């Protein structure tokens, strides 16, 4: 079982629990282009970003900061949507995020 978290540039976070990892095409569709694995594993998570997001001038994704803190990727901007994939136990329950949307201005206070 895998927990897939979708981080939108709007600040919205979505969660899905799936039996299989997403396919290359599914990941590409979400990030809006070629995918790039960020070569870190934080708490067992894989991070997948749009390889050309910055070159394509996609909006910067403010949700990156908490995930990459202390990994050396803090100064590399994630442009566009990105996702994380984490292997979880088969009986894992959803986080019940509902329609969670993070206002980044609130986090900077």
N, C-alpha and C positions, 0 to 999 in steps of 0.2 A: 504494500500500500504506500502511496506517495501523497504528500501534502504539497500542492502547487499553490504558490501565492503570487498573485498578479499585482504589480505596483504600477499604477497609472500616473502620468505626469500631473493629472488633476488633483492628486492626493488621495484618490480612492484606492483601497486595497480589497482584493477579492481572494477567496480561498476555494479550492476544490480538493476533494479527496478522490484519488483515482487508483485503480489496481495497477495500471501501467504508467510509465513515464510518458510525457507527451512526445509525439513524433517531432521530427525536425520541422515538418511543414506546420504543425500546430504552434511550435515555438516561434517560427519565422512569422506566422500570421499575427501573433500577439505583439511581437516587438516591432513589426512593420518593416522588416528587411532581413538582411543576413544576420545570423546569430553569432555571438562570440561568448564562449565560456570565460568567465572571470576566474583566473587561476588561483582561487583561494577556496578553502572550505572552512566555513565558519559554522560551528555547531552542526556539522554534517550537512550543510546546505550547499547546493550548487546554485550559482548565480549566472543567469543568462541575459545578455544585453544585446542591443542592436549594434552590430559591428561598425556601422557607418553613421550612427545617430548624431555624433558631434559634427561630422563633415556635412551631413544633410541639414544641419542647423535645426534639429528637432529640439523641443523644449527640454531644458535640464530637468532631471527628476529629483526632487528634493528628498524623496524617501530613501535614497541611497545611503545617506550619512550613518544612520544607526546600524546598518548591516555591515558596513566596511570599517567601522571604527577600530583602529589598532591593527589593521591588516596591511597597511602600505598603499591602499587604494583610495585614501581620503581625498587626495588632490586630483584624482582622475574623474572627470565628470561623466555620469551616466546620462546620456541624452535619449529621451524617448522612454517608452514603457520598458520595464524589465520584469523578470520573474525569478522565483527561487523554487527549487525542487528539493524536497527533504523526504528521506525514507522514514516511514513511521510504522508502528505496530498495526497488524491487521484490524484490531478492534478500536483503533484510534477514533476519537470523536472530533467533529469539526470545532474550530475555535469560536464559532458563532459570532463572527464579526458583524453580521448584519450588513448594513450599508455604511461601513466605516469609511469616513473621509477625514483625513488629517489636515488641519489648517496649519501650515508650516509657520505662520507668523506666531501662533500660540506656542509652538515649540521653542521659539527663539527668545521668549521672555525670560 
